[in-house]
Structure formats: C-alpha cells, structure tokens
Amino acid sequence: MVTTFSLGLSPFVQSVFWVFIAFVIFFVIFGKRLWSVVAGMLDARANAVRTELDEANRLRREAEEMLKDARSRREAALAEAKSLLEAAKTEAERIAKEAASEAEETARRRERMAVERIAAAEKAAITEVRIAATDVATRVTAEVIRQELDAAADAPLVNRAISALPAALTRKVA
C-alpha cells in the first residue's frame, strides 16, 4: 500500500494540489464564459464612463459657449451704456449751450428794450420840459408885453412885423 506519508508529502499539500487542479479545470471549462461575462461587464462600464465623459465634455463646451456669449453680451451692453452716456453728455452740453445762448439773447433783448424805454422817457421828458418852458416863456412874455407896451409903442412893432412877413414866408417856402 502506498501512502502519502511514504512519498514525503503531507495530506495538506495533496489537497492544495487537488484544489489547484480543480481551479484550473473550472477555469478551462467556464473561463471563456466567465471571461466574456466579466469582459462584457467591463466593456459596459467602460462604455458608460465614455458616454459620461462625452456628455461632460459636451456640457463643458456648452458652458464655455454660454460663458463666451454672456461675456460678449456684457461687453456689448457696456459699450452701449458708454455710447448712451456719451450721447447724454453731448446732448446735455448742447442743451446747456442753447440755454446759455437763449439767456444771453433774452438779456440783450431786455437791455435793448430798457435802452429804448429810457430813450423814449428821455425824449418825453425833454418834450415836456420844452412845452413847459414854452408855456412859461409865453406867459412871461405876455405879462411883460402887457406891462411894458402901450398902444403907441405897439404900433411900430406891428408895422415892422407886417413888413417882414412876406420875406419870412418866402424863406420858409424855399
């Protein structure tokens, strides 16, 4: 009888050997099926990861495009705001110049009107003074004539005035 002790191998080594043999046989028989299942699971996982990466890249590109679009819209809005501010400043300056020129024109017109009123008032005052002076001179002359001239002194003056009348009339006509 041959025992395992006679070969110098322990029963443990012998059972490990048989387990190894069983394991190899198991993989030889079922290895292709297991490998195809495991490879299929790994391929499916790789495909899922690839799909997620593609989706992430697509989303990243969309986000970058949206950011670029938002930046360009922001820059356009800033440029439009700057142009609106410049236009408003220009308009305000134009309105201020118009208001200043209108105020200056109004001041000149009022000054002209005041000068014309002063001239008219001066002319009216001079006319009133002349009329008053004429009235006073006429009254004084009438009073002087009444007091100093009598009928005998009056006749030579009237005759001299009548004789000078034709010469005075011809001078006025010419």
C-alpha positions in Angstrom: 0.0 0.0 0.0 1.2 3.4 -0.9 0.5 6.2 1.4 1.0 9.9 1.1 3.4 9.7 4.0 5.7 7.4 2.1 6.2 10.0 -0.6 7.0 12.6 1.9 4.0 14.7 1.0 1.6 15.8 3.6 -2.1 15.4 3.1 -2.3 19.3 3.2 -0.1 19.6 0.1 -2.0 16.9 -1.6 -5.4 18.7 -1.0 -3.9 22.0 -2.2 -2.7 20.3 -5.3 -6.2 19.0 -5.9 -7.8 22.3 -5.3 -5.4 23.9 -7.7 -6.2 21.2 -10.3 -9.9 21.8 -9.7 -9.5 25.5 -10.0 -7.6 25.1 -13.4 -10.3 22.7 -14.7 -13.0 25.1 -13.6 -11.4 28.0 -15.4 -10.7 25.9 -18.5 -14.4 24.8 -18.6 -16.0 28.0 -17.5 -13.2 30.5 -18.2 -14.5 31.6 -21.6 -18.0 32.2 -20.3 -16.7 33.9 -17.2 -14.3 36.0 -19.2 -16.9 37.0 -21.7 -19.3 38.0 -18.8 -16.6 39.9 -17.0 -15.3 41.4 -20.2 -18.9 42.4 -21.1 -19.4 44.0 -17.7 -16.1 45.9 -18.0 -16.9 46.9 -21.6 -20.3 48.1 -20.5 -18.8 50.0 -17.6 -16.2 51.5 -20.0 -18.9 52.5 -22.4 -20.9 54.1 -19.6 -17.8 56.0 -18.4 -17.0 57.0 -22.0 -20.6 58.2 -22.5 -20.5 60.2 -19.3 -17.2 61.7 -20.3 -18.6 62.6 -23.7 -21.6 64.2 -22.0 -19.4 66.0 -19.6 -17.3 67.3 -22.5 -20.4 68.4 -24.4 -21.8 70.2 -21.3 -18.4 71.8 -20.8 -18.3 73.1 -24.4 -21.9 74.4 -24.0 -20.9 76.1 -20.7 -17.9 77.7 -22.3 -20.0 78.9 -25.3 -22.6 80.2 -22.9 -19.8 82.0 -20.9 -18.4 83.4 -24.1 -21.8 84.5 -25.2 -22.5 86.1 -21.8 -19.2 87.9 -21.9 -19.8 89.2 -25.4 -23.3 90.4 -24.4 -21.8 92.0 -21.3 -19.2 93.8 -23.4 -21.9 94.8 -25.9 -24.1 96.1 -23.0 -21.1 98.0 -21.6 -20.3 99.5 -25.0 -23.9 100.5 -25.4 -24.0 102.0 -22.0 -20.8 104.0 -22.7 -22.3 105.3 -26.0 -25.5 106.2 -24.3 -23.6 108.1 -21.6 -21.5 109.9 -24.3 -24.7 110.8 -26.2 -26.3 112.0 -23.0 -23.3 114.1 -22.2 -23.2 115.6 -25.7 -26.9 116.3 -25.5 -26.6 117.9 -22.1 -23.7 120.1 -23.3 -25.8 121.1 -26.4 -28.8 121.9 -24.2 -26.6 123.9 -21.8 -25.2 125.9 -24.7 -28.6 126.5 -26.2 -29.9 127.6 -22.8 -26.9 129.9 -22.3 -27.3 131.5 -25.8 -31.1 131.9 -25.2 -30.4 133.5 -21.9 -27.8 135.8 -23.4 -30.2 136.7 -26.3 -33.0 137.4 -23.8 -30.7 139.6 -21.7 -29.6 141.5 -24.8 -33.2 142.0 -25.9 -34.2 143.2 -22.4 -31.3 145.5 -22.4 -32.3 146.9 -25.8 -35.8 147.3 -24.6 -34.7 149.1 -21.5 -32.4 151.4 -23.5 -35.4 152.1 -25.9 -37.6 152.8 -22.9 -35.0 155.1 -21.4 -34.6 156.9 -24.7 -38.4 157.3 -25.1 -38.7 158.5 -21.5 -35.8 161.0 -22.1 -37.5 162.2 -25.3 -40.8 162.5 -23.5 -39.1 164.4 -20.6 -37.3 166.7 -23.0 -40.6 167.4 -24.8 -42.4 168.0 -21.6 -39.6 170.4 -20.4 -39.8 172.2 -23.8 -43.5 172.5 -23.6 -43.3 173.7 -20.0 -40.5 176.1 -20.9 -42.5 177.4 -23.9 -45.6 177.8 -21.7 -43.6 179.7 -19.1 -41.9 181.8 -21.7 -45.2 182.6 -23.4 -46.8 183.6 -20.1 -43.8 185.7 -19.1 -43.7 187.3 -22.5 -47.4 188.1 -22.4 -47.0 189.5 -19.0 -44.0 191.6 -19.9 -45.8 192.9 -23.1 -48.9 193.8 -21.1 -46.9 195.6 -18.6 -44.4 197.4 -20.8 -46.1 198.1 -24.1 -48.9 200.5 -24.6 -50.8 201.3 -27.8 -48.3 204.0 -29.0 -45.3 201.7 -28.7 -47.3 198.8 -30.0 -48.0 200.3 -33.5 -44.3 200.5 -34.8 -43.8 196.8 -33.7 -46.9 195.6 -35.5 -45.9 197.6 -38.7 -42.4 196.1 -38.7 -43.7 192.6 -38.2 -46.2 193.0 -41.1 -43.5 194.3 -43.4 -41.1 191.4 -42.5 -43.9 188.8 -43.1 -43.5 188.4 -46.9 -39.8 187.9 -46.6 -40.3 185.3 -43.8 -42.9 183.5 -45.9 -40.7 183.3 -49.0 -37.8 181.9 -46.9 -40.0 179.1 -45.5 -41.3 178.1 -48.9 -37.9 178.0 -50.5 
